[in-house]
Amino acid sequence: MTAPSTLETAAAADVPTELTDGYHLVVDALRMNDVDTIYGVVGIPITDLARLAQAQGIRYIGFRHESNAGHAAAIAGYLNKKPGVALTVSAPGFLNGLVALANATTNCFPMVQISGSSERHLVDLKQGDYEEMDQLAAAQPFVKAAYRVSRVEDIGRGIARALRTAISGRPGGVYLDIPAAVLGAIMPKEEGDRTLSRLVDPAPRQLPAPEAVDRAIELLASAERPLVVLGKGAAYAQADAKVRQFIESTGIPYVPMSMAKGLLPDDHPQSAATARSLALKKADVVMLIGARLNWLLGHGQAGWNPDAKFVQIDIDPKEMDSNQPISAPLVGDIESVLDALAERTKPGQITAPSAWREELGARSAQNVAKMAKRLEADPHPMQFMGALKAVRDVVHAHPETYIVNEGANALDIARNVVDMHVPRHRLDSGTWGVMGIGMGYAIAAAVESGAPVVAIEGDSAFGFSGIEIETICRYQLPVVTVIMNNGGVYRGDDTNPYDDAPSPTTLMSAARHDLLIEAFGGKGYRATTPAEVTAALTEALASGGPALIDCVIDPSAGTESGHISHLNPKGITVGNITPAKK
């Protein structure tokens, strides 16, 4: 005989029972685990979930497109070192968000995407339900993990499992599928409350083996031309003082990857960023701190000393030997590894020979002088260099400003021109080099920090997420979008040899991006000289409100694919193509 349920017992005793439902349990589970912000796009079946979250004190930031909401959640996870949460509708909305979730996984950002979904019995028999899709199966190849909650009493466990998976070990994106029927399911509140739990130590420290630490120390101590490469994992670790202590105590030159800029100031005397090619070519022992030997580092092959030996700090042992043999793998979290190195290294045991530092310093001085000449030039029409120098000089007076950067030439040139002095304040296209992160990253940086944000966008890259300037205006965020407008993808002077239609890389040369933001109540500026960029950005940052500066750049400025044109396949060149007859 089956025991009566709590609801049946209460009904028999004519005692009112307080009830809850899936919506409330999701919100309660998130609040219990310190989730204070959700980024998303509402619709069936999750609109009431967003309303309830807001009513219960969770900040909800509504976007115009799910991928932008997902990018915002991802970078929030990176900045806060805890999972960012994105909320999407089913099927197409889920797929839009999945782009950002996959990007978060590739970049090792902790993020959870929660999506409503159709009824399982209809999906499994392919009966054609509203927005029918097996979302769990679709997500699994692209994320760190994917889970589905099939019973209302499992919501608390599902939320806890997703949050822990996203943040533990190597962070990444986690998908959590909650069918509409589960969100609407009702159960006694007392029973529901017992199903919720608060995570305990979701990202525990992982200490390296002592013998691994000693091996790394011996290798670094034997180096004649040691080099440290700082990746965004080093910035994510928020062990800033310990990273700086290791570098300065050893005297080893370092090269920061783009999102690690600012861990130490870009003008630090040990920075070899402006002598990067020479540093990679000659270094005999390279220590990777939160960096991977992927395509951004030529897989440790192209441009590197072929005899270089590598020391690598990474929390995931599978990363070792992925492209080059790692002579001294240090498996553990960055803070714990640096603590162990400091504890086990004898004073003066690891040093960088002065001749090596002087060689890199001399090359840096040469390259800085060359860059200074290029930056001082003031050609007309305006070039990328002139516009970005103006941005750099204004931002120097506002060191709290976050820089978001995407595009091809806009990304490559800004990375070299706009130097950073504060950690985690440069946010860019990252490991995948994906376009479309701009407005999502900018919104999250402003929401999470309250600080001003300058988003430096190529005109093509801006198009992927440009509608979110309405979101920026709706929430009155301190975001200034600076568009490098040369009227094209890469450049604006391409032609169509066949007819008068635009070429594949041509955009509208007369585009007025500044008028777009004015339609939503923001302030628009049009700048054709560096002096106008300076004036506009100075005024915009002082206002503390939404603004957009359309920087009119020479259409011939820029190169195909920016600094990675070598990745284009080498086939028949356009110059050898004979246009077909009409």
C-alpha positions as CSV (number, residue, x, y, z in Angstrom):
1,M,0.0,0.0,0.0
2,T,1.4,3.4,-1.0
3,A,1.9,6.0,1.8
4,P,-0.2,9.1,1.4
5,S,1.6,12.2,0.1
6,T,2.0,15.3,2.1
7,L,-0.6,17.0,0.0
8,E,-3.1,14.2,0.6
9,T,-2.4,14.2,4.4
10,A,-2.8,17.9,4.6
11,A,-6.1,17.7,2.6
12,A,-7.4,15.0,4.9
13,A,-6.6,17.0,8.0
14,D,-8.0,20.1,6.3
15,V,-4.7,21.9,7.0
16,P,-3.6,24.4,4.4
17,T,-0.2,23.5,3.0
18,E,2.2,26.2,1.6
19,L,3.1,25.3,-2.0
20,T,6.0,26.0,-4.3
21,D,6.7,25.3,-7.9
22,G,9.6,24.8,-10.3
23,Y,10.0,28.6,-10.9
24,H,10.4,29.3,-7.3
25,L,12.8,26.4,-6.7
26,V,15.1,27.6,-9.5
27,V,15.2,31.1,-8.1
28,D,15.6,29.9,-4.5
29,A,18.5,27.6,-5.6
30,L,20.2,30.4,-7.5
31,R,19.9,32.8,-4.6
32,M,21.1,30.2,-2.1
33,N,24.3,29.9,-4.2
34,D,24.9,33.7,-4.4
35,V,23.8,34.2,-8.0
36,D,22.8,37.8,-8.0
37,T,22.6,38.6,-11.8
38,I,21.0,36.8,-14.7
39,Y,21.5,37.8,-18.4
40,G,18.9,36.7,-20.9
41,V,16.1,37.0,-23.4
42,V,12.6,36.0,-22.2
43,G,9.8,34.1,-23.9
44,I,8.0,30.8,-23.6
45,P,8.5,29.1,-21.1
46,I,10.9,31.2,-19.0
47,T,9.3,34.7,-18.9
48,D,7.8,34.2,-15.4
49,L,11.1,32.8,-14.2
50,A,12.8,36.1,-15.1
51,R,9.9,38.1,-13.5
52,L,10.2,36.0,-10.3
53,A,14.0,36.3,-10.1
54,Q,13.7,40.1,-10.4
55,A,11.0,40.1,-7.7
56,Q,13.2,38.1,-5.4
57,G,16.1,40.5,-5.7
58,I,18.2,38.9,-8.5
59,R,19.2,41.5,-11.1
60,Y,17.9,40.6,-14.5
61,I,19.5,42.2,-17.6
62,G,17.3,41.7,-20.7
63,F,19.0,41.5,-24.1
64,R,17.9,41.7,-27.7
65,H,19.7,38.5,-28.8
66,E,20.6,35.4,-26.8
67,S,24.2,35.1,-28.0
68,N,24.9,38.6,-26.6
69,A,23.2,37.7,-23.3
70,G,25.4,34.6,-23.2
71,H,28.6,36.5,-24.0
72,A,27.7,38.8,-21.1
73,A,27.2,35.9,-18.7
74,A,30.5,34.4,-19.8
75,I,32.6,37.5,-19.2
76,A,30.8,38.0,-15.9
77,G,32.0,34.6,-14.9
78,Y,35.6,35.5,-15.9
79,L,35.5,38.8,-14.1
80,N,34.0,37.5,-10.9
81,K,35.5,34.0,-10.8
82,K,32.1,32.5,-10.3
83,P,29.6,31.1,-12.9
84,G,27.7,33.7,-14.9
85,V,24.1,32.7,-15.7
86,A,22.3,33.1,-19.0
87,L,18.6,32.4,-19.4
88,T,17.1,31.5,-22.8
89,V,14.0,30.2,-24.3
90,S,13.9,26.8,-26.1
91,A,15.1,25.6,-29.5
92,P,16.2,28.7,-31.6
93,G,16.8,30.8,-28.5
94,F,18.8,27.9,-26.9
95,L,20.9,27.6,-30.1
96,N,21.7,31.3,-30.1
97,G,22.9,31.1,-26.5
98,L,24.8,27.9,-27.3
99,V,27.2,29.9,-29.5
100,A,28.3,31.9,-26.4
101,L,28.3,28.8,-24.2
102,A,30.7,27.1,-26.6
103,N,32.9,30.2,-26.7
104,A,32.9,30.3,-22.9
105,T,34.0,26.7,-22.8
106,T,36.8,27.3,-25.3
107,N,38.0,30.3,-23.3
108,C,37.6,28.6,-19.9
109,F,35.0,31.0,-18.6
110,P,32.6,29.6,-15.9
111,M,29.1,30.0,-17.3
112,V,25.7,28.2,-17.0
113,Q,23.0,28.5,-19.6
114,I,19.5,27.6,-18.4
115,S,17.0,27.0,-21.1
116,G,13.4,26.0,-21.0
117,S,12.5,23.1,-23.3
118,S,9.6,21.1,-24.8
119,E,7.9,18.1,-23.2
120,R,10.1,15.1,-23.3
121,H,7.5,12.6,-24.5
122,L,6.7,14.8,-27.5
123,V,10.4,15.5,-28.3
124,D,11.4,11.8,-28.0
125,L,8.6,10.7,-30.4
126,K,9.3,13.7,-32.7
127,Q,5.6,14.7,-32.6
128,G,6.2,18.3,-33.6
129,D,5.9,20.3,-30.4
130,Y,6.3,24.1,-30.2
131,E,10.1,24.7,-30.6
132,E,10.7,21.0,-30.3
133,M,14.4,20.0,-30.0
134,D,16.5,17.6,-28.1
135,Q,18.5,20.4,-26.6
136,L,20.6,18.2,-24.2
137,A,21.9,16.2,-27.1
138,A,22.6,19.3,-29.2
139,A,24.6,21.0,-26.4
140,Q,26.8,18.1,-25.3
141,P,29.5,18.3,-28.0
142,F,30.2,22.0,-27.3
143,V,30.2,22.3,-23.6
144,K,32.0,21.1,-20.5
145,A,28.8,19.3,-19.3
146,A,25.1,19.2,-20.0
147,Y,22.3,18.2,-17.6
148,R,18.5,17.9,-17.7
149,V,16.2,18.2,-14.8
150,S,13.2,15.9,-15.3
151,R,11.5,16.2,-11.9
152,V,10.7,19.3,-9.9
153,E,12.3,17.8,-6.8
154,D,15.6,17.6,-8.7
155,I,15.9,21.3,-9.5
156,G,18.1,22.2,-6.5
157,R,20.4,19.3,-7.3
158,G,20.5,20.3,-11.0
159,I,21.4,23.9,-10.2
160,A,24.1,22.9,-7.7
161,R,25.5,20.4,-10.2
162,A,25.7,22.9,-13.0
163,L,27.3,25.6,-10.9
164,R,29.9,23.3,-9.4
165,T,30.8,21.8,-12.8
166,A,31.2,25.2,-14.4
167,I,33.6,26.5,-11.7
168,S,35.6,23.5,-10.7
169,G,38.8,22.3,-12.2
170,R,39.2,24.0,-15.6
171,P,36.2,26.3,-15.8
172,G,33.8,26.1,-18.7
173,G,30.3,26.3,-20.0
174,V,27.5,24.1,-18.6
175,Y,24.0,23.6,-20.1
176,L,21.0,23.0,-17.8
177,D,17.8,21.9,-19.5
178,I,14.5,22.5,-17.6
179,P,11.4,21.4,-19.4
180,A,8.3,23.7,-19.2
181,A,6.4,21.0,-17.2
182,V,9.1,20.9,-14.6
183,L,9.0,24.7,-14.2
184,G,5.2,24.6,-13.7
185,A,5.2,21.6,-11.4
186,I,3.9,22.1,-7.9
187,M,5.0,20.5,-4.6
188,P,4.8,21.4,-0.9
189,K,7.2,24.2,0.0
190,E,8.6,22.4,3.0
191,E,9.6,19.4,0.9
192,G,10.9,21.7,-1.9
193,D,13.1,23.6,0.5
194,R,14.7,20.4,1.7
195,T,15.8,19.7,-1.9
196,L,17.9,22.8,-2.1
197,S,21.6,23.0,-1.1
198,R,24.4,25.5,-0.9
199,L,27.7,24.5,-2.5
200,V,30.6,23.8,-0.2
201,D,34.1,24.6,-1.7
202,P,33.1,24.3,-5.4
203,A,36.5,25.2,-6.7
204,P,39.0,23.7,-4.2
205,R,42.7,24.4,-4.4
206,Q,44.7,21.8,-6.3
207,L,48.3,21.6,-5.0
208,P,51.1,20.5,-7.3
209,A,53.3,17.5,-6.4
210,P,56.5,18.6,-4.6
211,E,58.7,16.7,-7.0
212,A,57.1,18.5,-10.0
213,V,57.8,21.8,-8.3
214,D,61.5,20.9,-7.8
215,R,61.8,19.7,-11.4
216,A,60.5,23.1,-12.6
217,I,62.8,25.0,-10.3
218,E,65.8,23.1,-11.6
219,L,64.9,23.7,-15.2
220,L,64.3,27.4,-14.7
221,A,67.5,27.7,-12.7
222,S,69.5,26.2,-15.6
223,A,68.1,28.6,-18.2
224,E,70.2,31.2,-20.0
225,R,67.3,32.9,-21.7
226,P,64.2,32.2,-19.6
227,L,60.8,33.7,-20.5
228,V,57.4,33.7,-18.8
229,V,54.2,33.8,-20.9
230,L,51.1,35.1,-19.0
231,G,47.7,33.9,-20.4
232,K,44.2,35.0,-19.4
233,G,44.1,32.0,-17.1
234,A,46.7,33.9,-15.0
235,A,44.4,36.9,-14.9
236,Y,41.3,34.7,-14.1
237,A,43.2,33.2,-11.1
238,Q,43.2,36.6,-9.3
239,A,46.6,35.8,-7.8
240,D,47.9,39.1,-9.1
241,A,50.3,39.8,-6.3
242,K,51.8,36.4,-6.4
243,V,52.3,36.5,-10.2
244,R,54.1,39.8,-9.8
245,Q,56.2,38.6,-6.9
246,F,57.4,35.6,-8.9
247,I,58.3,37.6,-12.0
248,E,60.0,40.5,-10.1
249,S,61.9,38.2,-7.7
250,T,63.4,36.2,-10.5
251,G,63.9,39.0,-13.0
252,I,62.5,36.8,-15.8
253,P,61.2,38.8,-18.8
254,Y,57.5,38.1,-19.6
255,V,55.1,38.3,-22.5
256,P,51.5,38.8,-21.7
257,M,48.7,37.4,-23.9
258,S,46.1,40.1,-24.8
259,M,43.7,39.5,-21.9
260,A,46.6,39.1,-19.5
261,K,47.7,42.7,-20.2
262,G,47.6,44.7,-17.0
263,L,48.5,41.9,-14.7
264,L,51.7,43.8,-14.6
265,P,51.7,47.3,-16.2
266,D,52.5,47.2,-19.9
267,D,55.4,49.6,-19.3
268,H,56.9,47.3,-16.7
269,P,60.7,47.0,-17.2
270,Q,60.5,43.3,-17.5
271,S,57.8,43.3,-20.2
272,A,59.0,41.9,-23.5
273,A,55.7,42.5,-25.2
274,T,57.3,44.9,-27.6
275,A,60.1,42.4,-28.4
276,R,57.8,39.4,-28.5
277,S,59.2,37.9,-31.8
278,L,62.8,38.0,-30.5
279,A,61.8,36.6,-27.1
280,L,60.0,33.6,-28.6
281,K,62.7,33.0,-31.1
282,K,65.6,32.9,-28.5
283,A,64.0,31.8,-25.2
284,D,65.5,28.4,-24.1
285,V,63.2,27.8,-21.1
286,V,59.6,29.1,-21.3
287,M,57.2,29.1,-18.4
288,L,53.5,29.2,-19.3
289,I,51.3,30.6,-16.6
290,G,47.6,30.2,-17.5
291,A,48.5,30.1,-21.2
292,R,48.1,27.3,-23.7
293,L,50.3,26.5,-26.7
294,N,47.4,26.9,-29.2
295,W,47.3,28.8,-32.4
296,L,47.7,32.1,-30.6
297,L,51.2,31.0,-29.7
298,G,52.0,29.2,-33.0
299,H,51.4,25.9,-31.3
300,G,54.9,26.4,-29.7
301,Q,56.4,25.8,-33.1
302,A,56.3,28.7,-35.6
303,G,58.5,31.5,-34.5
304,W,59.8,29.6,-31.5
305,N,63.3,28.4,-30.6
306,P,63.1,24.7,-31.7
307,D,65.2,23.7,-28.7
308,A,63.1,25.5,-26.1
309,K,61.9,23.6,-23.1
310,F,58.6,24.3,-21.5
311,V,57.3,24.6,-17.9
312,Q,53.5,24.7,-17.8
313,I,51.2,25.6,-15.0
314,D,47.7,24.3,-15.8
315,I,44.9,22.8,-13.7
316,D,44.1,20.2,-16.3
317,P,46.7,17.5,-16.8
318,K,45.3,16.7,-20.3
319,E,46.6,20.1,-21.5
320,M,50.2,19.0,-21.1
321,D,52.0,17.8,-24.3
322,S,49.1,19.0,-26.4
323,N,51.4,20.7,-28.9
324,Q,54.9,20.4,-27.5
325,P,56.5,18.1,-24.9
326,I,56.3,19.8,-21.5
327,S,59.5,19.2,-19.7
328,A,58.2,20.3,-16.3
329,P,54.4,20.0,-16.0
330,L,52.9,21.7,-12.9
331,V,49.4,20.5,-12.5
332,G,47.4,22.6,-10.0
333,D,45.7,25.9,-9.6
334,I,48.0,28.9,-10.3
335,E,47.9,30.4,-6.8
336,S,48.9,27.1,-5.2
337,V,51.7,26.4,-7.7
338,L,53.1,29.9,-7.2
339,D,53.0,29.4,-3.5
340,A,54.8,26.1,-3.8
341,L,57.5,27.7,-6.1
342,A,58.1,30.5,-3.6
343,E,58.3,28.0,-0.7
344,R,60.7,25.6,-2.4
345,T,62.9,28.0,-4.4
346,K,66.2,29.1,-2.7
347,P,67.0,32.8,-2.7
348,G,68.7,33.7,-6.0
349,Q,68.3,30.2,-7.4
350,I,66.2,31.4,-10.4
351,T,67.5,34.4,-12.2
352,A,67.5,35.9,-15.7
353,P,71.0,36.7,-16.9
354,S,71.5,40.5,-17.5
355,A,72.7,40.0,-21.1
356,W,69.3,38.4,-22.0
357,R,67.3,41.2,-20.3
358,E,69.5,43.8,-22.0
359,E,69.1,42.2,-25.4
360,L,65.3,42.2,-25.1
361,G,65.3,45.7,-23.6
362,A,67.3,47.1,-26.6
363,R,64.9,45.5,-29.1
364,S,61.9,46.8,-27.1
365,A,63.4,50.4,-27.2
366,Q,63.8,50.1,-31.0
367,N,60.3,48.9,-31.6
368,V,58.8,51.5,-29.2
369,A,60.6,54.3,-31.1
370,K,59.2,53.0,-34.4
371,M,55.7,52.8,-33.0
372,A,56.1,56.4,-31.6
373,K,56.8,57.7,-35.0
374,R,53.8,56.0,-36.5
375,L,51.6,57.3,-33.7
376,E,52.8,60.9,-34.1
377,A,51.9,60.9,-37.8
378,D,48.6,62.6,-38.5
379,P,47.5,61.7,-42.0
380,H,44.2,62.6,-43.5
381,P,41.9,60.8,-43.9
382,M,42.3,59.5,-40.3
383,Q,44.1,56.1,-39.9
384,F,43.6,53.5,-37.2
385,M,46.8,54.6,-35.4
386,G,45.6,58.2,-35.0
387,A,42.2,57.3,-33.7
388,L,43.5,54.7,-31.3
389,K,46.3,57.0,-30.0
390,A,43.5,59.5,-29.1
391,V,41.6,56.7,-27.3
392,R,44.7,55.6,-25.5
393,D,45.6,59.1,-24.2
394,V,42.1,59.7,-22.9
395,V,41.8,56.3,-21.2
396,H,45.2,56.9,-19.5
397,A,43.4,59.6,-17.4
398,H,40.7,57.0,-16.5
399,P,42.6,53.9,-15.4
400,E,39.5,52.3,-14.0
401,T,38.1,52.0,-17.5
402,Y,37.4,48.6,-19.0
403,I,38.5,48.1,-22.6
404,V,36.4,45.8,-24.8
405,N,38.0,45.1,-28.2
406,E,37.0,43.2,-31.3
407,G,37.4,43.3,-35.0
408,A,40.3,42.5,-37.3
409,N,42.5,45.5,-37.7
410,A,40.6,47.3,-34.9
411,L,41.6,44.4,-32.5
412,D,45.2,43.9,-33.7
413,I,46.1,47.6,-33.7
414,A,44.3,48.5,-30.5
415,R,46.1,45.6,-28.7
416,N,49.4,47.2,-29.6
417,V,48.5,50.9,-29.0
418,V,46.2,50.9,-26.0
419,D,48.4,49.8,-23.1
420,M,46.9,48.4,-19.9
421,H,47.8,49.0,-16.3
422,V,45.1,47.2,-14.3
423,P,44.4,43.4,-14.4
424,R,41.2,42.0,-16.1
425,H,40.4,45.3,-17.7
426,R,41.1,44.3,-21.3
427,L,38.3,41.9,-22.7
428,D,38.6,40.8,-26.3
429,S,37.9,38.1,-28.8
430,G,39.9,35.5,-27.0
431,T,40.9,32.0,-28.0
432,W,38.4,31.5,-30.8
433,G,38.9,35.0,-32.2
434,V,35.2,35.3,-32.4
435,M,33.4,38.4,-33.5
436,G,30.2,39.5,-31.8
437,I,31.4,39.6,-28.2
438,G,31.6,43.3,-28.1
439,M,28.3,44.6,-26.7
440,G,27.7,41.6,-24.4
441,Y,31.1,41.9,-22.8
442,A,30.7,45.7,-22.5
443,I,27.3,45.5,-20.8
444,A,28.5,42.8,-18.4
445,A,31.7,44.8,-17.5
446,A,29.6,47.8,-16.7
447,V,26.9,45.9,-14.8
448,E,29.4,43.9,-12.7
449,S,31.8,46.7,-12.0
450,G,29.9,50.0,-12.3
451,A,33.0,51.4,-13.9
452,P,33.2,53.1,-17.3
453,V,33.6,50.8,-20.4
454,V,35.1,51.8,-23.8
455,A,34.2,49.2,-26.5
456,I,36.6,49.6,-29.4
457,E,34.8,48.0,-32.4
458,G,35.6,47.4,-36.0
459,D,32.5,48.5,-38.0
460,S,32.0,44.9,-39.2
461,A,32.4,43.4,-35.8
462,F,30.0,45.9,-34.3
463,G,27.3,44.7,-36.7
464,F,27.1,41.3,-34.9
465,S,25.8,42.8,-31.7
466,G,25.1,46.5,-32.5
467,I,21.4,46.3,-31.6
468,E,22.5,46.0,-27.9
469,I,23.1,49.7,-27.8
470,E,19.4,49.8,-27.1
471,T,20.1,47.6,-24.0
472,I,22.9,49.9,-23.0
473,C,20.6,52.9,-23.2
474,R,17.7,51.1,-21.5
475,Y,19.8,50.4,-18.5
476,Q,21.7,53.7,-18.7
477,L,25.1,52.0,-18.6
478,P,28.4,53.9,-18.7
479,V,29.5,52.4,-22.0
480,V,31.1,54.4,-24.8
481,T,31.3,52.5,-28.1
482,V,34.1,53.6,-30.4
483,I,33.6,52.3,-34.0
484,M,36.6,52.2,-36.4
485,N,34.6,52.9,-39.5
486,N,36.5,52.3,-42.7
487,G,33.4,51.1,-44.6
488,G,34.3,47.5,-45.0
489,V,35.1,44.1,-43.6
490,Y,38.9,44.5,-43.1
491,R,38.9,47.6,-45.4
492,G,36.5,49.6,-47.4
493,D,38.1,50.0,-50.8
494,D,37.4,46.6,-52.3
495,T,35.6,46.4,-55.6
496,N,33.3,44.0,-57.4
497,P,34.9,43.3,-60.9
498,Y,31.6,41.8,-62.2
499,D,29.0,44.6,-61.7
500,D,28.1,47.5,-59.5
501,A,26.9,45.5,-56.5
502,P,29.0,45.7,-53.3
503,S,32.0,43.4,-53.0
504,P,32.0,40.6,-50.4
505,T,33.9,42.8,-48.0
506,T,32.1,46.1,-48.7
507,L,30.0,47.9,-46.1
508,M,28.2,51.3,-46.4
509,S,30.9,54.0,-46.6
510,A,28.4,56.7,-45.6
511,A,27.1,54.8,-42.6
512,R,26.2,57.0,-39.6
513,H,26.6,54.7,-36.6
514,D,26.4,57.8,-34.3
515,L,22.7,58.3,-35.3
516,L,21.8,54.7,-34.2
517,I,22.4,55.4,-30.5
518,E,20.6,58.7,-30.7
519,A,17.5,56.8,-31.7
520,F,17.6,55.2,-28.3
521,G,18.4,58.3,-26.3
522,G,22.2,58.0,-26.1
523,K,24.7,60.6,-27.3
524,G,26.3,60.2,-30.7
525,Y,29.5,61.7,-32.0
526,R,31.1,61.7,-35.5
527,A,34.8,62.1,-35.5
528,T,37.1,62.6,-38.6
529,T,40.3,63.6,-36.8
530,P,42.2,62.4,-33.7
531,A,41.4,65.8,-32.1
532,E,37.7,65.2,-32.5
533,V,38.1,61.6,-31.1
534,T,39.8,63.1,-28.1
535,A,37.1,65.7,-27.5
536,A,34.2,63.2,-28.0
537,L,35.7,60.5,-25.7
538,T,36.6,63.0,-23.0
539,E,33.0,64.4,-23.0
540,A,31.4,60.9,-23.2
541,L,33.4,59.5,-20.3
542,A,32.6,62.6,-18.2
543,S,28.9,62.2,-18.8
544,G,28.9,58.7,-17.4
545,G,26.1,57.7,-19.8
546,P,25.7,55.7,-23.1
547,A,27.5,57.2,-26.0
548,L,28.8,56.1,-29.4
549,I,31.7,57.7,-31.4
550,D,31.7,56.9,-35.2
551,C,35.4,57.3,-36.1
552,V,35.6,57.8,-39.9
553,I,38.8,56.0,-41.0
554,D,40.4,56.0,-44.4
555,P,38.7,53.2,-46.5
556,S,42.1,52.0,-47.6
557,A,43.3,51.5,-44.0
558,G,43.7,48.0,-42.8
559,T,44.8,44.7,-44.2
560,E,42.9,41.5,-45.1
561,S,42.2,39.5,-41.9
562,G,44.4,41.8,-39.9
563,H,47.5,40.2,-38.4
564,I,46.4,36.7,-39.2
565,S,46.1,36.9,-43.0
566,H,48.6,34.0,-43.2
567,L,45.7,31.8,-42.1
568,N,43.9,32.4,-45.4
569,P,44.3,29.4,-47.7
570,K,46.7,30.0,-50.6
571,G,44.7,29.5,-53.7
572,I,44.1,31.5,-56.9
573,T,44.4,35.2,-55.9
574,V,41.7,37.7,-56.8
575,G,44.1,39.4,-59.1
576,N,44.2,36.4,-61.3
577,I,40.4,36.0,-61.5
578,T,38.9,37.0,-64.8
579,P,35.4,38.4,-64.3
580,A,32.7,36.4,-66.1
581,K,30.7,38.1,-68.9
582,K,27.3,39.3,-67.9
